[in-house]
Amino acid sequence: MPRLIKDGRIVEEPTAPMLHSLEDWQALTDKTGTAVQLEPGDDLSPLLPHLGSIEVVAVSFPAFMDGRCFSYARELRERGYTGEIRAVGHFIRDQLTYLSRVGVNAFAPAGDLDLDDALGSLADFTEFYQASNNEPLPLFRRRT
């Protein structure tokens, strides 16, 4: 069974969702409960009218240096998507905190990333100056 980090813990996924490419997903007549994988450069707009019916949006990292999927996750959350956003591919441990701040709540790394070590990275920082999807107020607004 594949292991991944989901909602702050390591889980085994008995059945991985069938991830459709954006093109294949668009061809589906019934999009209820579906899972779609976005690649860097894909247009997010076809998903927007269907956010309530998509179960998983996977954002693909073909290389850890490609940050376009950070923007996909942020925009999905800002548009009201409440389902699972899963980072898949070649991201590094140091990116997990920042991915979670823009709305990613599941991580399925490619390669040999140690999941226990990666899980610990979600707690590397306890405070952030900037606002984000998971903390809408900047630090100066939260100070009492």
C-alpha positions, 0 to 999 in steps of 0.5 A, a space after each residue: 500500500 502506498 504511504 503518504 502524509 495526509 492531514 498531518 499524519 502518515 497514512 497508508 492508502 489502500 486504494 489510490 484515487 484514479 488521477 486523471 490528466 486535466 484533458 482526460 478529466 475534462 472529457 468525463 461526463 460525470 465529474 462527481 468524486 473524481 481526482 485530477 492531476 494538474 501539471 505545471 502550465 495547465 489552466 486551472 479555470 476548467 476546474 473552477 465550476 466543479 470544485 464542489 464535486 472534485 475529491 482530489 486535486 493533485 499538483 505535480 512537481 516534476 522538479 523541486 525547483 518548479 513552484 507553479 503548483 504552489 500557486 495552483 494550491 493557493 488559488 484553489 483554496 481562495 476559490 473555495 475548494 475544500 477537498 484534498 490538495 495533494 502534492 505529488 512528485 519531486 518536492 523536498 522536505 523544506 517545501 512541506 511547510 510552505 506547501 501546507 501554508 498555501 493549502 496542500 493537505 496531502 503529500 505523496 513524494 517521489 523518490 526516497 523522501 523519508 516520510 517520518 522526517 518529512 512529517 516533522 518538517 511540518 512543525 519546523 516553524 511555529 510562527 509566520 509573519 505573512 498571512 496565508 491560506 491557513 492563517 489569514 491574518 499577518 503577525 502584526 494583526 494577531 499580536 495583542 
